[in-house]
C-alpha cells in the first residue's frame, strides 16, 4: 500500500512539471492548488491573528495544551507559499504535538527580499512571548526554505538575545543557496519537486544583491553555537538531502543536540503529503514526539 501511495504521488507530481522559466504569479498560483488537493484542517479551530505586524493563523487541534505552541515557517523558496498551502501540514503537526501552531504569512520575495522573512519570524516570536508563552514551552519548525528560515531565526534570536525555544524542527531544510551539495546531481532523477535550476531562480529572487553565503540567508554558513535541540528530517529521494546532512553535521560540530532522521525513498517535505501518504503521517508523528519530549 505504501509503495502504491508513493508511486501515485510521484506520478501526479511529475504530471505537473514546473515551467523552465518560472513566473512569480504563476508559480504562486500553482502552489496554491496544492491546498485544494491536500484539504484543510479537518477539526481544528483556525483563527486569524496579527502577530506583531505579521499576518498569521492559529491552528489549534482539539484537546491541545494551551501553554505550548509551535511557530511554523512555511516553505516555498521564499517566493511562494501561504497560510492556505500549509494549513493542513500545520494541522497534522499540531495534532501530533498536542499544541497550537502559529502559522505565519511572512513577506515574500521578490517584492520583499532578504532579510524580510527573517525579520517577520522574529516579530512573530516576540509576539508569542508577549502573549505569555514561556520560551521553554515553544518550538519553531519549518519546511524547505522554511526549514532554512527556522535555523536562521534561531541564530537571529540568539544574537539579539531574544530567548530561544525548547527545540526546533527543520524538514528538508534549504540551507545552501549556492546549491553545492552532491545530491543536487545524484538525486536529481529521483526528485519530482526540486531541481537545481529552479533553486537558483528562487535564490536570485530572495537574495537580490545579497551574497549567497550570508549567514542569515544561508544558515549553512552561520555560527550555530548555543542553539536548542533540533530535529532535521529529510528523505533519500530529494536533491536537498545533502543540505540536511551537512547542516546536521555542522550543528553536531557546534555542540548542538541534533537528531538527523533520513527516511528511505521519501521525497521533499514528505510530511506535507500526510493526507495521502502513510510515511507522511508517520513523519508528522516523529515531529510530534520530538517536540513533546523537549517541551514537556
C-alpha positions as CSV (number, residue, x, y, z in Angstrom):
1,X,0.0,0.0,0.0
2,X,2.8,2.4,0.9
3,X,4.6,1.7,-2.5
4,X,1.3,2.3,-4.3
5,X,0.7,5.6,-2.4
6,X,4.2,6.8,-3.2
7,X,4.1,5.8,-6.9
8,X,0.8,7.5,-7.3
9,X,2.0,10.7,-5.6
10,X,5.2,10.8,-7.7
11,X,3.3,10.2,-10.9
12,X,1.0,13.1,-10.0
13,X,3.8,15.5,-9.3
14,X,5.7,14.5,-12.5
15,X,2.5,15.2,-14.5
16,X,2.6,18.8,-13.5
17,X,6.2,19.9,-14.2
18,X,7.2,23.5,-13.5
19,X,8.0,25.7,-16.5
20,X,11.6,26.1,-17.4
21,X,11.5,29.9,-16.7
22,X,9.2,30.5,-13.8
23,X,6.9,33.5,-13.5
24,X,6.2,34.6,-9.9
25,X,2.4,34.9,-10.2
26,X,2.1,31.6,-12.0
27,X,4.4,29.8,-9.5
28,X,2.3,31.0,-6.6
29,X,-1.0,30.0,-8.3
30,X,0.4,26.5,-9.0
31,X,1.4,26.1,-5.3
32,X,-2.0,27.3,-4.1
33,X,-3.7,24.5,-6.0
34,X,-1.9,22.2,-3.6
35,X,-4.1,23.4,-0.8
36,X,-7.2,22.2,-2.7
37,X,-5.6,18.8,-3.2
38,X,-4.5,18.2,0.4
39,X,-7.5,19.7,2.1
40,X,-7.8,21.9,5.1
41,X,-7.6,21.4,8.8
42,X,-10.4,18.8,9.5
43,X,-11.4,19.5,13.1
44,X,-9.1,22.3,14.1
45,X,-10.1,25.8,15.3
46,X,-8.4,28.3,12.9
47,X,-8.2,31.9,13.9
48,X,-6.5,34.8,12.0
49,X,-4.3,37.0,14.2
50,X,-1.9,39.9,13.8
51,X,1.3,38.5,15.2
52,X,3.2,41.7,15.9
53,X,2.5,43.1,12.4
54,X,2.8,39.7,10.7
55,X,-0.4,38.1,9.3
56,X,-0.8,34.7,10.9
57,X,-3.2,32.0,11.8
58,X,-3.6,29.9,14.9
59,X,-4.3,26.2,14.0
60,X,-5.5,24.5,17.2
61,X,-6.4,20.8,17.3
62,X,-9.0,19.5,19.8
63,X,-7.6,19.0,23.3
64,X,-4.4,20.9,22.8
65,X,-2.2,22.1,25.6
66,X,-2.8,25.9,25.7
67,X,0.6,26.6,27.3
68,X,2.5,25.1,24.4
69,X,2.8,26.4,20.8
70,X,4.8,25.9,17.6
71,X,5.8,28.9,15.4
72,X,5.7,27.4,11.9
73,X,7.5,28.9,8.9
74,X,6.2,27.6,5.6
75,X,8.3,26.5,2.6
76,X,8.2,27.8,-1.0
77,X,11.7,29.1,-1.8
78,X,10.9,32.4,0.0
79,X,8.8,33.3,-3.1
80,X,5.6,31.2,-3.0
81,X,3.6,29.5,-0.2
82,X,1.0,30.9,2.1
83,X,-1.3,30.1,5.0
84,X,-3.5,28.1,2.6
85,X,-0.7,25.9,1.2
86,X,0.5,24.9,4.7
87,X,-2.7,24.9,6.8
88,X,-3.1,21.1,6.5
89,X,0.6,20.4,7.4
90,X,0.3,22.8,10.3
91,X,-2.8,20.9,11.5
92,X,-1.1,17.5,11.2
93,X,1.9,18.7,13.2
94,X,-0.3,20.4,15.7
95,X,-2.4,17.3,16.2
96,X,0.8,15.2,16.6
97,X,2.2,17.7,19.2
98,X,-1.0,18.3,21.1
99,X,-0.2,22.0,20.8
100,X,-1.3,25.0,18.8
101,X,0.6,26.1,15.7
102,X,1.1,29.7,14.8
103,X,1.4,29.6,11.0
104,X,2.8,33.0,9.8
105,X,2.4,34.6,6.4
106,X,5.8,36.2,6.2
107,X,6.6,38.6,3.4
108,X,7.7,37.0,0.2
109,X,10.4,37.9,-2.4
110,X,11.0,39.4,-4.9
111,X,8.7,42.1,-3.5
112,X,10.3,41.7,-0.1
113,X,13.8,40.1,-0.4
114,X,16.1,39.1,2.4
115,X,16.0,39.9,5.3
116,X,12.2,40.4,5.3
117,X,11.4,36.7,6.1
118,X,13.9,36.7,9.0
119,X,12.6,39.9,10.4
120,X,9.0,38.7,10.2
121,X,9.9,35.5,12.0
122,X,11.5,37.5,14.8
123,X,8.4,39.7,15.1
124,X,6.2,36.7,15.4
125,X,8.5,35.2,18.1
126,X,8.4,38.5,20.1
127,X,4.6,38.4,19.8
128,X,4.4,34.9,21.2
129,X,6.4,35.9,24.2
130,X,4.1,39.0,24.7
131,X,1.2,36.6,24.8
132,X,2.7,35.0,27.9
133,X,4.3,31.9,26.4
134,X,7.4,30.7,28.2
135,X,10.3,30.1,25.7
136,X,10.8,26.5,27.1
137,X,7.2,25.7,26.1
138,X,7.7,26.9,22.5
139,X,9.2,25.3,19.4
140,X,10.0,26.6,15.9
141,X,9.5,24.5,12.8
142,X,9.6,24.9,9.1
143,X,10.0,23.0,5.8
144,X,12.3,23.6,2.8
145,X,13.0,27.3,2.7
146,X,11.1,27.5,5.9
147,X,13.4,24.9,7.4
148,X,16.4,27.1,6.5
149,X,14.5,30.0,7.9
150,X,13.9,28.1,11.1
151,X,17.7,27.7,11.7
152,X,18.3,31.3,10.6
153,X,15.7,32.5,13.0
154,X,17.3,30.6,15.9
155,X,20.6,32.3,15.0
156,X,19.0,35.7,14.8
157,X,17.1,35.2,18.1
158,X,20.3,34.1,19.8
159,X,22.3,37.1,18.5
160,X,19.5,39.6,19.5
161,X,19.2,37.9,22.9
162,X,15.5,37.4,22.4
163,X,15.5,34.0,24.1
164,X,15.3,30.6,22.4
165,X,12.6,27.9,22.1
166,X,12.9,24.5,23.7
167,X,13.6,22.9,20.3
168,X,13.2,23.2,16.6
169,X,12.4,21.1,13.6
170,X,13.8,21.6,10.1
171,X,12.0,19.5,7.4
172,X,14.0,19.1,4.2
173,X,15.8,22.3,5.0
174,X,17.2,24.6,2.3
175,X,20.4,26.0,3.9
176,X,22.8,26.3,0.9
177,X,21.7,28.9,-1.5
178,X,24.6,28.2,-3.8
179,X,23.3,24.6,-4.4
180,X,26.7,22.9,-3.9
181,X,25.5,19.7,-2.3
182,X,26.4,16.5,-4.2
183,X,22.7,15.3,-4.0
184,X,21.8,18.2,-6.3
185,X,23.1,15.9,-9.1
186,X,23.0,12.4,-7.6
187,X,19.3,12.6,-6.6
188,X,18.0,14.8,-9.5
189,X,16.4,11.9,-11.3
190,X,14.6,10.8,-8.2
191,X,13.2,14.1,-7.1
192,X,9.9,15.2,-8.7
193,X,9.7,18.5,-6.9
194,X,13.1,20.3,-6.5
195,X,15.8,20.8,-9.1
196,X,19.0,22.9,-9.1
197,X,17.9,25.4,-11.8
198,X,14.6,26.2,-10.0
199,X,16.5,26.6,-6.7
200,X,18.9,29.1,-8.4
201,X,15.9,31.1,-9.6
202,X,14.3,31.1,-6.1
203,X,17.6,32.1,-4.6
204,X,18.0,35.0,-7.0
205,X,14.5,36.3,-6.2
206,X,15.2,36.1,-2.4
207,X,18.8,37.4,-2.3
208,X,18.6,40.3,-4.7
209,X,22.1,41.9,-4.2
210,X,22.8,39.9,-1.0
211,X,25.7,37.4,-1.2
212,X,24.5,33.7,-1.3
213,X,26.8,33.0,1.7
214,X,25.2,35.5,4.0
215,X,24.6,33.5,7.3
216,X,21.0,34.6,7.9
217,X,20.1,33.8,4.3
218,X,22.1,30.6,4.1
219,X,22.5,29.2,7.6
220,X,24.9,26.6,6.4
221,X,27.4,29.5,6.8
222,X,26.2,30.6,10.2
223,X,27.8,30.2,13.6
224,X,25.4,27.6,15.2
225,X,26.8,27.6,18.7
226,X,24.2,27.6,21.5
227,X,21.2,26.6,19.6
228,X,18.5,24.4,21.1
229,X,17.9,20.7,20.2
230,X,17.0,20.3,16.5
231,X,15.3,17.5,14.6
232,X,16.4,17.5,10.9
233,X,14.2,15.4,8.8
234,X,14.7,14.5,5.1
235,X,14.2,11.8,2.5
236,X,16.7,9.9,0.4
237,X,14.9,10.8,-2.8
238,X,15.4,14.5,-2.7
239,X,18.0,16.9,-4.2
240,X,18.3,18.7,-0.8
241,X,19.4,15.6,1.0
242,X,22.9,17.0,1.4
243,X,21.6,20.2,2.8
244,X,20.0,18.2,5.6
245,X,23.1,16.1,6.3
246,X,25.5,19.0,6.1
247,X,23.6,21.2,8.4
248,X,23.1,18.3,10.9
249,X,26.9,17.7,10.8
250,X,27.6,21.4,11.4
251,X,25.1,21.5,14.3
252,X,26.8,18.5,15.8
253,X,30.2,20.0,15.4
254,X,28.9,23.2,17.2
255,X,27.8,21.1,20.1
256,X,24.1,21.3,19.4
257,X,21.9,18.3,20.2
258,X,20.7,17.3,16.8
259,X,18.7,14.3,15.5
260,X,19.1,13.5,11.8
261,X,16.2,11.5,10.5
262,X,16.6,10.2,7.0
263,X,13.6,8.4,5.5
264,X,14.3,5.9,2.8
265,X,12.7,6.7,-0.6
266,X,10.9,9.7,0.7
267,X,10.6,12.9,-1.4
268,X,11.0,16.6,-0.5
269,X,8.9,17.6,2.6
270,X,7.1,14.3,2.6
271,X,5.1,15.1,5.8
272,X,3.2,17.7,3.7
273,X,1.6,14.7,2.0
274,X,0.3,13.1,5.2
275,X,-3.3,13.0,3.9
276,X,-2.4,10.6,1.1
277,X,1.0,9.1,2.2
278,X,1.3,6.9,5.3
279,X,5.0,7.8,5.7
280,X,3.9,11.5,5.7
281,X,1.7,10.7,8.7
282,X,4.5,8.9,10.4
283,X,6.8,11.8,9.7
284,X,4.4,14.1,11.5
285,X,4.2,11.7,14.4
286,X,8.0,11.8,14.6
287,X,7.9,15.6,14.7
288,X,5.2,15.5,17.4
289,X,7.2,13.0,19.6
290,X,10.3,15.1,19.3
291,X,8.6,18.4,20.3
292,X,6.6,16.8,23.1
293,X,9.8,15.4,24.6
294,X,11.5,18.8,24.6
295,X,8.6,21.0,25.5
296,X,7.4,18.8,28.5
